[in-house]
Amino acid sequence: MINKRWSSAVLLGLLAATTLAGPVPASADDKAEPIAEPPRVQLVLDVSGSMRATDIDGRSRISVAQQAFGEVVDALPDETQLGIRVLGATYQGKDKKQGCLDTQQIVPVGAVDRAKAKAAVATLRPTGFTPVGLALREAARDLGAGATARRIVLITDGEDTCAPPDPCQVARELAAQGTTLVVDTLGLAPDEKVRRQLLCIAAATGGTYTAAQSAEDLTDRLKQLVERARDTYTTTPAKVDGTDACQDAPLLAPGVYTDRESFSEHRWYRVPVRPGQELRASVSMALDRPIKPDHGVLLRATAADGRELVRGVDAGSGRTDVVSAGLRWSATEDSDDAERDEDATPTPTASSTSAVTTVCLVVSNMFSPAAGTAADPGMPVELTVDVVAASPAPDGPDLGRGWVLLLLLTLAGLLTGLVTGLLTRWWVATWRN
């Protein structure tokens, strides 16, 4: 997520700096102007009859969901535009054809009136069928089109009872439209069929699936997802396809990129770096499906021949749905650690003798799927790349080399011994008196 962001001014500066990097790399920011539109999120809540079940902390599923919604709305960032759509909330009859059309948007997407939104959710009572596929399709229309990613958060306790349209197929259709729509799913019932369906919906759009086992789980996860929308809306990651070797890897400019990686896979990318510049990179992988407990992600910078320059191990960020790692590496004028691109065309602001260093970035994961977990598509990967002016550590005092250093150390030892002896004699004499 795996997730760091820069201000628009820093991004523009980085893009200018990369003109010094010889070959023109793929850029995540070819869309010119920074995007200023606010994050847009649609919460989709199942209010079908099964939500009356009282199996979450001794409370009904609907009451737990209503409490979670209220707390999320109270904590909502001011700039976030939120909408709420429900399904199975109004039709009380037995006609399935009519019941499977039962989905309404009770809060339109926009700046939120917190009191009105909480009141609208609090009055809901479990009623009808479960048209998940139709609700997802309508929720996508509610969010509209735009340059940045939109997010749908689906909360349900059961599989779709109204297909067609099949909700997993709807998710695939939405992803194929290229509207950068992400669907995260939250399951309120420990049912394998429900889990598989919600996992399929999330995987099709690059979202995540979570099983909420308690009111606290549901509230915390909802807050995380809404917060993630705020963190990522300003920059839509550019899609890139990593390779299995450095030679054929895509060349990346500073920016934010998205890819998918299979279990226990290594994916390679390349970044051009000039002497006097520092490469900063981070990777986040979303845990969008059940995996075995022991796992991790590794980000390495290597030379073209495979020699490792630096590595960054996975680090916790307080979130359980994302694993991240980062690294920093500086190029120097006399560095031969990585591949030099001698065909790079120098610019007026760069020394004609400064060769471009092409660093290979390798994203590796140590994930193993839990029993019954689908391996395809791969795990969502978000890669952030930055190239800035190097900021080396201050030089230490120069103590000299060879015989000069030996002489200096010898004198220091003699003086230390002399002072220690004098202090010892003074202390002994004083103690005897």
C-alpha positions as CSV (number, residue, x, y, z in Angstrom):
1,M,0.0,0.0,0.0
2,I,1.0,-1.2,-0.1
3,N,1.9,4.2,0.8
4,K,3.9,7.7,0.8
5,R,2.8,10.8,-1.2
6,W,4.4,14.1,-2.2
7,S,2.9,17.5,-2.7
8,S,2.3,18.6,-6.2
9,A,5.2,21.0,-6.1
10,V,7.7,18.3,-5.2
11,L,6.3,16.0,-7.9
12,L,6.8,18.7,-10.5
13,G,10.4,19.3,-9.3
14,L,11.1,15.6,-9.5
15,L,9.8,15.4,-13.0
16,A,12.1,18.2,-14.1
17,A,15.0,16.5,-12.5
18,T,14.4,13.3,-14.4
19,T,15.1,15.0,-17.7
20,L,18.8,14.5,-16.7
21,A,18.4,10.7,-16.6
22,G,19.2,9.8,-20.2
23,P,16.7,7.4,-21.7
24,V,13.1,8.6,-21.3
25,P,11.5,6.4,-18.6
26,A,7.8,5.6,-18.2
27,S,6.2,8.3,-16.1
28,A,3.3,8.1,-13.7
29,D,2.6,11.8,-14.1
30,D,2.1,12.4,-17.8
31,K,-1.3,14.0,-17.1
32,A,0.3,17.4,-16.6
33,E,-1.6,19.2,-13.9
34,P,-1.9,18.0,-10.3
35,I,-5.4,16.7,-9.5
36,A,-7.3,18.7,-6.9
37,E,-10.7,16.9,-6.8
38,P,-11.7,15.5,-3.4
39,P,-11.8,11.7,-2.6
40,R,-15.1,10.1,-3.3
41,V,-16.3,7.0,-1.4
42,Q,-19.6,5.1,-1.5
43,L,-20.6,2.9,1.4
44,V,-23.0,0.1,0.3
45,L,-24.9,-1.6,3.1
46,D,-26.8,-4.9,2.9
47,V,-30.2,-4.5,4.7
48,S,-31.7,-7.8,3.7
49,G,-33.6,-10.0,6.1
50,S,-30.5,-12.0,7.2
51,M,-29.1,-8.9,8.8
52,R,-31.5,-9.5,11.7
53,A,-29.3,-12.4,12.9
54,T,-27.8,-11.8,16.4
55,D,-24.4,-13.4,16.1
56,I,-21.9,-10.5,16.5
57,D,-21.1,-9.9,20.1
58,G,-24.6,-10.9,21.0
59,R,-26.1,-8.2,18.8
60,S,-27.8,-8.1,15.5
61,R,-25.7,-7.6,12.4
62,I,-27.6,-4.5,11.4
63,S,-27.1,-2.8,14.8
64,V,-23.4,-3.5,14.6
65,A,-23.2,-2.0,11.1
66,Q,-25.3,1.0,12.1
67,Q,-22.9,1.7,15.0
68,A,-19.9,1.4,12.8
69,F,-21.4,3.7,10.2
70,G,-22.1,6.3,12.9
71,E,-18.5,6.3,14.2
72,V,-17.1,6.4,10.7
73,V,-19.3,9.4,9.7
74,D,-18.2,11.2,12.9
75,A,-14.5,10.7,12.1
76,L,-14.9,11.5,8.4
77,P,-12.2,13.8,7.0
78,D,-13.8,17.1,6.0
79,E,-12.6,16.9,2.4
80,T,-14.0,13.4,1.7
81,Q,-17.2,13.2,-0.4
82,L,-19.3,10.3,1.0
83,G,-22.4,8.6,-0.3
84,I,-24.5,5.7,1.2
85,R,-26.4,3.2,-0.8
86,V,-28.5,0.3,0.6
87,L,-29.9,-2.9,-0.8
88,G,-32.8,-5.0,0.4
89,A,-34.1,-2.1,2.6
90,T,-37.6,-1.4,1.5
91,Y,-39.5,-4.2,-0.3
92,Q,-41.2,-6.6,2.2
93,G,-43.1,-8.8,-0.3
94,K,-42.3,-12.2,-1.7
95,D,-42.0,-11.3,-5.4
96,K,-38.3,-12.0,-6.1
97,K,-38.4,-10.0,-9.4
98,Q,-39.5,-6.9,-7.6
99,G,-37.3,-7.5,-4.5
100,C,-34.2,-7.9,-6.6
101,L,-34.6,-4.3,-7.8
102,D,-34.6,-3.0,-4.2
103,T,-31.5,-0.7,-4.0
104,Q,-31.5,3.0,-3.2
105,Q,-29.0,5.8,-2.5
106,I,-30.0,7.2,0.8
107,V,-27.2,9.8,1.0
108,P,-25.9,11.3,-2.3
109,V,-22.1,11.4,-2.9
110,G,-20.9,14.8,-1.7
111,A,-20.0,16.9,1.3
112,V,-21.6,15.1,4.3
113,D,-24.2,16.4,6.7
114,R,-23.2,14.1,9.5
115,A,-26.4,14.3,11.5
116,K,-28.6,13.6,8.4
117,A,-26.4,10.7,7.3
118,K,-26.4,9.0,10.7
119,A,-30.2,9.5,11.0
120,A,-30.7,7.9,7.6
121,V,-28.7,4.8,8.6
122,A,-30.2,4.5,12.1
123,T,-33.8,4.1,10.7
124,L,-32.9,1.1,8.5
125,R,-34.6,-2.2,9.3
126,P,-33.7,-5.6,7.7
127,T,-36.3,-6.4,5.1
128,G,-35.7,-8.0,1.7
129,F,-33.5,-9.7,-0.9
130,T,-29.8,-9.3,-1.6
131,P,-29.2,-7.7,-5.1
132,V,-25.4,-7.2,-4.6
133,G,-24.6,-7.1,-8.3
134,L,-27.2,-4.4,-9.1
135,A,-26.2,-2.3,-6.1
136,L,-22.5,-2.4,-7.2
137,R,-23.5,-1.3,-10.7
138,E,-25.6,1.6,-9.4
139,A,-23.0,2.6,-6.8
140,A,-20.4,3.0,-9.6
141,R,-22.9,5.3,-11.4
142,D,-23.4,7.3,-8.2
143,L,-19.6,8.0,-7.9
144,G,-19.4,9.2,-11.5
145,A,-16.2,9.4,-13.6
146,G,-13.0,11.3,-12.8
147,A,-9.3,11.2,-13.0
148,T,-8.7,9.8,-9.6
149,A,-9.6,6.5,-8.0
150,R,-13.1,6.1,-6.5
151,R,-13.8,3.6,-3.8
152,I,-16.9,1.4,-3.0
153,V,-17.0,-0.3,0.4
154,L,-19.5,-3.2,0.4
155,I,-20.8,-4.5,3.8
156,T,-22.9,-7.7,3.5
157,D,-23.6,-10.9,5.4
158,G,-24.7,-13.0,2.5
159,E,-24.1,-13.9,-1.2
160,D,-26.2,-12.3,-4.0
161,T,-29.7,-13.9,-4.1
162,C,-30.7,-12.1,-7.3
163,A,-28.1,-13.0,-9.9
164,P,-28.0,-12.1,-12.7
165,P,-26.2,-9.8,-12.7
166,D,-23.5,-11.8,-11.0
167,P,-21.7,-9.4,-8.6
168,C,-18.2,-10.8,-9.5
169,Q,-18.9,-10.3,-13.2
170,V,-20.1,-6.8,-12.4
171,A,-16.9,-6.1,-10.7
172,R,-14.9,-7.4,-13.7
173,E,-16.9,-5.2,-16.0
174,L,-16.3,-2.1,-13.8
175,A,-12.6,-2.8,-13.7
176,A,-12.5,-3.3,-17.5
177,Q,-14.0,0.2,-18.0
178,G,-10.8,1.8,-16.8
179,T,-12.5,4.1,-14.4
180,T,-10.0,3.4,-11.5
181,L,-12.8,2.1,-9.4
182,V,-11.8,0.0,-6.3
183,V,-14.2,-2.2,-4.4
184,D,-13.4,-3.2,-0.9
185,T,-15.6,-5.9,0.7
186,L,-16.5,-6.6,4.4
187,G,-18.1,-9.9,5.3
188,L,-20.3,-10.2,8.4
189,A,-21.0,-13.9,8.3
190,P,-18.5,-16.8,8.6
191,D,-19.8,-18.4,5.4
192,E,-17.4,-19.9,2.7
193,K,-19.6,-19.1,-0.3
194,V,-19.9,-15.5,0.9
195,R,-16.2,-15.3,1.4
196,R,-15.4,-16.6,-2.1
197,Q,-17.8,-14.1,-3.7
198,L,-16.6,-11.1,-1.8
199,L,-13.0,-12.1,-2.4
200,C,-13.7,-12.3,-6.1
201,I,-15.3,-8.9,-6.2
202,A,-12.4,-7.3,-4.4
203,A,-9.7,-9.1,-6.4
204,A,-11.3,-8.0,-9.7
205,T,-10.9,-4.3,-8.9
206,G,-7.7,-4.3,-6.8
207,G,-9.6,-4.0,-3.5
208,T,-9.4,-6.0,-0.3
209,Y,-11.6,-8.5,1.5
210,T,-12.0,-8.6,5.3
211,A,-14.1,-10.8,7.5
212,A,-15.4,-8.7,10.4
213,Q,-15.8,-10.9,13.5
214,S,-16.8,-8.2,15.9
215,A,-18.2,-4.6,16.1
216,E,-14.7,-3.3,16.8
217,D,-13.3,-5.2,13.7
218,L,-16.0,-3.6,11.5
219,T,-15.6,-0.1,12.8
220,D,-11.8,-0.2,12.6
221,R,-11.7,-1.6,9.1
222,L,-14.3,0.9,7.8
223,K,-12.2,3.8,9.2
224,Q,-9.1,2.3,7.6
225,L,-10.7,2.1,4.2
226,V,-12.2,5.6,4.3
227,E,-8.8,6.9,5.5
228,R,-7.1,5.1,2.6
229,A,-9.3,6.9,0.2
230,R,-8.1,10.2,1.6
231,D,-4.5,9.1,1.5
232,T,-4.5,8.1,-2.2
233,Y,-7.0,10.2,-4.0
234,T,-4.5,12.9,-5.2
235,T,-2.5,10.6,-7.3
236,T,-3.9,7.7,-9.3
237,P,-1.1,5.1,-9.7
238,A,0.0,4.4,-13.2
239,K,-0.2,0.7,-14.3
240,V,3.1,-0.9,-15.0
241,D,4.1,-4.5,-15.7
242,G,7.2,-5.7,-13.9
243,T,9.3,-8.5,-15.4
244,D,11.3,-11.5,-14.2
245,A,14.7,-10.0,-15.0
246,C,16.3,-6.5,-14.9
247,Q,17.3,-6.4,-18.5
248,D,13.7,-6.2,-19.8
249,A,12.2,-4.4,-16.8
250,P,10.3,-1.1,-17.4
251,L,12.2,2.1,-16.9
252,L,10.4,4.3,-14.3
253,A,10.4,8.0,-13.6
254,P,9.5,9.4,-10.2
255,G,5.9,8.7,-9.5
256,V,3.4,6.1,-8.1
257,Y,2.8,2.8,-9.9
258,T,0.5,-0.2,-9.5
259,D,1.2,-3.8,-10.4
260,R,0.2,-7.3,-9.3
261,E,2.5,-10.0,-8.0
262,S,1.9,-13.7,-7.6
263,F,2.7,-15.6,-4.4
264,S,6.5,-15.9,-3.8
265,E,7.3,-14.0,-7.0
266,H,10.1,-11.5,-7.8
267,R,9.2,-8.5,-10.1
268,W,11.9,-6.2,-11.5
269,Y,11.8,-2.5,-12.5
270,R,14.6,0.0,-13.5
271,V,15.2,3.5,-12.3
272,P,17.9,5.9,-13.8
273,V,20.0,7.8,-11.3
274,R,22.7,10.3,-11.9
275,P,25.8,11.0,-9.7
276,G,24.8,13.3,-6.9
277,Q,21.3,12.0,-6.8
278,E,19.5,9.7,-4.3
279,L,17.0,7.1,-5.1
280,R,14.1,6.7,-2.7
281,A,11.7,3.9,-3.2
282,S,8.9,2.2,-1.3
283,V,6.5,-0.7,-2.0
284,S,3.2,-1.7,-0.4
285,M,1.4,-4.9,-0.9
286,A,-2.3,-5.2,0.0
287,L,-3.3,-8.4,1.8
288,D,-6.5,-8.8,-0.1
289,R,-7.0,-12.5,0.6
290,P,-6.3,-15.1,3.4
291,I,-2.6,-16.0,3.7
292,K,-0.6,-18.0,6.1
293,P,0.7,-16.1,9.2
294,D,4.4,-16.0,8.3
295,H,4.8,-13.5,5.5
296,G,6.7,-10.5,4.4
297,V,7.8,-8.2,1.5
298,L,11.3,-7.3,0.5
299,L,12.5,-4.4,-1.7
300,R,16.0,-4.5,-3.1
301,A,18.2,-2.2,-5.2
302,T,20.7,-4.2,-7.3
303,A,23.3,-3.6,-9.9
304,A,22.7,-4.9,-13.4
305,D,24.8,-8.0,-12.7
306,G,22.6,-8.8,-9.7
307,R,24.9,-7.5,-6.9
308,E,22.8,-6.1,-4.1
309,L,23.3,-2.4,-3.3
310,V,20.8,-2.0,-0.5
311,R,17.6,-3.6,0.8
312,G,14.5,-2.6,2.7
313,V,12.7,-5.1,4.9
314,D,9.0,-5.1,5.6
315,A,7.8,-2.7,8.3
316,G,4.5,-2.4,10.1
317,S,2.5,0.8,9.7
318,G,-0.3,0.0,12.2
319,R,-2.5,-1.5,9.5
320,T,-3.1,-5.2,9.2
321,D,-4.1,-5.1,5.5
322,V,-0.9,-3.7,4.0
323,V,2.8,-4.7,4.3
324,S,5.4,-2.1,3.2
325,A,9.1,-1.7,2.7
326,G,11.4,1.1,1.6
327,L,15.0,1.9,0.8
328,R,17.4,4.8,-0.1
329,W,20.5,4.6,-2.3
330,S,22.9,7.4,-3.4
331,A,24.9,7.5,-6.6
332,T,28.4,9.0,-6.6
333,E,30.7,10.3,-9.4
334,D,33.0,7.3,-9.1
335,S,30.4,4.7,-8.4
336,D,30.6,1.5,-10.5
337,D,28.0,-0.4,-8.4
338,A,25.2,-0.3,-11.1
339,E,24.9,-0.3,-14.8
340,R,26.1,2.9,-16.5
341,D,24.1,4.1,-19.5
342,E,26.8,5.7,-21.7
343,D,24.2,6.6,-24.4
344,A,22.5,9.1,-22.2
345,T,22.4,12.6,-23.7
346,P,23.8,15.2,-21.4
347,T,21.8,18.4,-20.7
348,P,23.0,22.0,-20.1
349,T,22.5,21.5,-16.3
350,A,24.4,18.2,-16.1
351,S,28.1,17.5,-16.4
352,S,28.9,15.9,-19.8
353,T,31.0,13.3,-17.9
354,S,28.2,12.3,-15.6
355,A,26.9,8.9,-16.7
356,V,23.5,7.7,-15.8
357,T,23.3,4.8,-13.3
358,T,20.5,2.4,-14.0
359,V,19.4,0.8,-10.7
360,C,17.4,-2.4,-10.7
361,L,14.5,-2.5,-8.2
362,V,13.3,-5.9,-7.1
363,V,10.0,-6.5,-5.3
364,S,9.8,-9.9,-3.6
365,N,7.2,-11.4,-1.4
366,M,7.2,-14.3,1.0
367,F,3.4,-15.0,1.0
368,S,1.8,-18.4,1.0
369,P,-1.9,-18.8,0.3
370,A,-4.2,-20.2,3.0
371,A,-6.1,-23.4,2.1
372,G,-8.6,-22.7,-0.7
373,T,-7.3,-19.3,-1.5
374,A,-7.1,-18.4,-5.2
375,A,-3.7,-17.4,-6.5
376,D,-4.9,-15.3,-9.5
377,P,-4.9,-12.5,-9.9
378,G,-1.7,-11.6,-8.1
379,M,-1.5,-9.5,-4.9
380,P,-2.0,-5.7,-5.5
381,V,1.4,-3.8,-5.4
382,E,1.9,-0.1,-5.2
383,L,5.4,1.1,-5.9
384,T,6.6,4.7,-5.2
385,V,9.7,6.0,-6.8
386,D,11.6,9.3,-6.1
387,V,14.9,10.7,-7.3
388,V,16.2,13.7,-5.4
389,A,19.5,15.5,-4.7
390,A,21.7,13.3,-2.5
391,S,22.1,14.4,1.1
392,P,25.2,12.6,2.4
393,A,26.1,12.4,6.1
394,P,28.5,15.0,7.3
395,D,32.2,14.0,7.0
396,G,33.9,12.9,10.1
397,P,37.3,14.4,11.3
398,D,40.2,13.3,9.0
399,L,42.7,11.6,11.2
400,G,45.1,10.8,8.4
401,R,46.3,7.5,6.9
402,G,49.3,5.1,7.1
403,W,52.2,6.2,9.3
404,V,50.6,9.5,10.2
405,L,47.6,7.7,11.7
406,L,49.9,5.3,13.5
407,L,51.9,8.1,15.0
408,L,48.8,10.0,16.1
409,L,47.4,6.9,17.8
410,T,50.7,6.2,19.5
411,L,50.9,9.8,20.9
412,A,47.3,9.6,22.0
413,G,48.1,6.3,23.9
414,L,51.1,7.7,25.6
415,L,49.3,10.8,26.8
416,T,46.4,8.8,28.0
417,G,48.7,6.5,30.0
418,L,50.6,9.4,31.5
419,V,47.5,11.2,32.6
420,T,46.0,8.0,34.0
421,G,49.2,7.3,36.0
422,L,49.4,10.8,37.5
423,L,45.7,10.7,38.5
424,T,46.2,7.2,40.1
425,R,49.3,8.4,42.2
426,W,47.3,11.4,43.4
427,W,44.3,9.3,44.4
428,V,46.5,6.8,46.2
429,A,48.4,9.5,48.1
430,T,45.2,11.3,49.1
431,W,43.5,8.0,50.2
432,R,46.5,7.0,52.5
433,N,46.4,10.4,54.2
